[in-house]
Amino acid sequence: MQLPCVTWRKQDHPAKAEIPILQALRRGAACPAGLETAMKHRINMAAGSEPADILITNARVVDVFSGLVRQDSVAIGDGVFLGFGQREAREVVDAQGAYLLPGFIDAHIHLESSMVTPARFAEMALPHGTTSVVADPHELANVCGTAALRFLLASAQTLPLSIFLALPSCVPATPFEDSGAVLQAKDLAPFMDDPHVASLGEMMNYPGVLNGDPEVLEKIALSRSRRKPVDGHAPALLGRELDAYLCTGIANTHECTTAEEFHQNLMRGCRIFLRDGSAARNLPALAPLVTPGNCHRCAFCCDDRHASELLTAGHMDEVLRKAVALGMDPVTAVRLCTLNAAEAEGLQGKGAIAPGYDADCVLVDDLASFNVRMTFAGGRQIAAEGRMLALLADPPLNDLTNTVRLAPLPDDVFALPLPSGRARVIRLHPGSLVTDAEEHDVTCTNGLFDARQNDGLCKLAVVERHKATGKVGVGILAGYGLRNAAVATSVSHDSHNIVVCGDNDADMLAAVRRVAAMGGGIAVAGEGRILEELPLPVAGLMTHEAPETVVRALDAIHGLLHGHGIPANVAPLMALSFMALPVIPSLKLTARGLFSVADWRFVSVDAAARH
């Protein structure tokens, strides 16, 4: 059946007229006009003198405050929970013994990792019970700057999925890249008081924190002055360096991968976000560390969630299934996925089924499978039995399109002279973002590196695509294995220039030009023609097309690349997309050239060249 496509207007729903009043009160503002009338209406519904909007009966209500489960009825009106017990209502929903949980919250996610726009993401997440996300638009902002923030805030106003922003703290991630924008504290300040802004996003620049970089400290001070959390990101930081990092007021981390990191952060008051996403799965190592004594300081997040997993496995419901399967108490797991996430990110009115809380809730079959039967957002049913009741519409995308701007690319743009015949090579490792720095004797043709004459080596290039500067970095990659083809993508963390890899310059050039012609995306070229492609016209990172279309295209691209020599244990696009991120050891490539993370400087590809 064809679903209707609607633009969700929160102000159209009776419940949403009250939301600005609640937000004003929660910020400590003066009582807005109309408060007395609105509150009297709510009091009357809660007291039973006026009918509620919805009454959910025969439910097993999970109380995240007491940790108990009880048989009860729950009343909803004006978009919030009114209270418990039988009463008159305009609509009655019989839960038939299902468990009623607060709507699920992802405490930290990059929506861009799904490769679809927020509306398409919401259509995948809401049927799986996710009603709120804290989204760090770090990727979009690196391309589009403040336009990305305005777009996400518009999405927060128009979609039933509650989107809260973690304002990106590191745009660009390092001074060694060419991003599409630079966001300083003064650029973030106008957004900080928006009620849909939850926090300052993950502070990846931990060297800047430790060294007291003035711009880094200004961003932290800005967020703290607005009494909003500062999200952390400092993998493997321990001891005194962790003390120095956290003493600035950084509040949480989603980067713990070991018991030592978990306990060192926890004992210092840092909240722990247990991550289980598509790129990093830390739940098996961390879930057994959660105890009755520390569970109130823990929450769940995905960080990244690809469309294929959202369609097949789910979102936070899948995290809950895994946590319980690993031995976590089910009600504790629910609390990590609801109340704890809301409290960690200051999402007032979210995360619990209680009078005055936003009526975001989920009916599930049981507390093991967490199979979602119904999803309510803002007191309105929006999904049932794994399907949306109506499709959603994004706000205008105009400011996020046409973002690929290349200088003219001559035919020899990827030529790589190696006079010494000895080269520095990036060594890729399957399943890891960390690379090794190696040196190889290489075969050249007319003094130029020729990948087809060097088994196991490919040519790698990064092309600046934001301001048509003409910057192109060229290097050599081992462990990728691509033969008789090239692949280019504008998804290239964190600055999202175009990264391309292949065994011949002609196919590399064809793939890059196709990505540019599509306004961003992924293209595979072989023998001078385009073999597969996925247009990503929104910032070169996302599309408004259906997630199923994206997944089919990605499957075709992955299959083709594996058929052209990329090993089965290498994720072709993910591996390539991190080759240009010069904050992860040990050798990476940017549009400015080959970068040694260990030495924190650029180095020549020719191993014999003087620096």
Summary of the structure (lengths in Angstrom):
residues: 611
radius of gyration: 25.2
end to end distance: 64.2
largest distance: 89.2
contacts: 2241
relative contact order: 0.12
helix: 30%
strand: 28%
